[in-house]
Amino acid sequence: MKKWEAVIFDWAGTTVDYGCFAPVQAFVEVFRHFGIEPTMEEVREPMGMLKRDHIRAMLEMPRIRNLWKEKYGVFPENEETDKLYNLFETKLMGILDQFAEVKPYVLDVVKDLRTEGIKIGSTTGYTDAMMRIVVPKAKENGYEPDAWFSPDSVGNAGRPYPYMIFKNMEALKIRNVGRVMKVGDTVSDIKEGKNAGVFTVGVVEGSSEMGLTKIEYEKLNSNEKEEKIHDTTKRFQDAGADAVILNMSELRNLLGIE
């Protein structure tokens, strides 16, 4: 009996959208609209969470919280979260179709998984409405998992809660968490997988954690690449990842596929 029955992938930064730039662009534009200039570290730290939770997490960061108080005289609360999120959703929906290009090696790995009879699930920090743009566009580009679930399907209890993984297991008829692998590009993905009790893998190249475009990454010299890879790997390991791969081509060995 084969060990693995399903692999559950994240979307942006893992299987599509190298570097996870669609939400980053929208988050930056939204905070700028309200007169706050976020750093890339602040934008990417909560990446992978439900997007409303992501905005709330950013508003709770001390620097941003204090800047908001300086500008508006009060600390940001739920009302401000709603205002930012509503604008964020509008901005993101307008650009999502431009960020569904499939990452390197993904299509080959998916083909191998299907050959081995391993089912393909997926979870995301996007909402159902956002996924109705991403999923068809990714399919046009050759990528289509067997199942996908957003936080909408689990009462908005997105990552780090494990429930989207369990919804995938239900849909794919998998009963043993020991036969499921979760692959993602953020610390939130790792926490989701660990909370679900499944084998959890971080992917380095093109990840939100690394935060570089493909061109930026390829321009690095060997020492710079090694440093970026080391730092990203450590963040995954510190979050509890069972394994870390450089890119999707290394998933075959992890799964025991020749």
Secondary structure as UniProt FT lines:
FT   STRAND          6..9
FT   TURN            13..15
FT   TURN            18..19
FT   HELIX           21..33
FT   TURN            34..35
FT   HELIX           40..44
FT   TURN            45..48
FT   HELIX           51..59
FT   HELIX           62..72
FT   HELIX           78..95
FT   HELIX           96..98
FT   TURN            104..105
FT   HELIX           106..115
FT   TURN            116..117
FT   STRAND          119..123
FT   HELIX           128..140
FT   TURN            141..142
FT   HELIX           151..154
FT   TURN            155..156
FT   TURN            159..160
FT   HELIX           163..172
FT   HELIX           177..179
FT   STRAND          180..184
FT   HELIX           187..196
FT   STRAND          199..203
FT   TURN            205..206
FT   TURN            208..210
FT   HELIX           214..219
FT   HELIX           222..238
FT   TURN            239..240
FT   STRAND          243..245
FT   HELIX           248..250
FT   HELIX           251..255
//
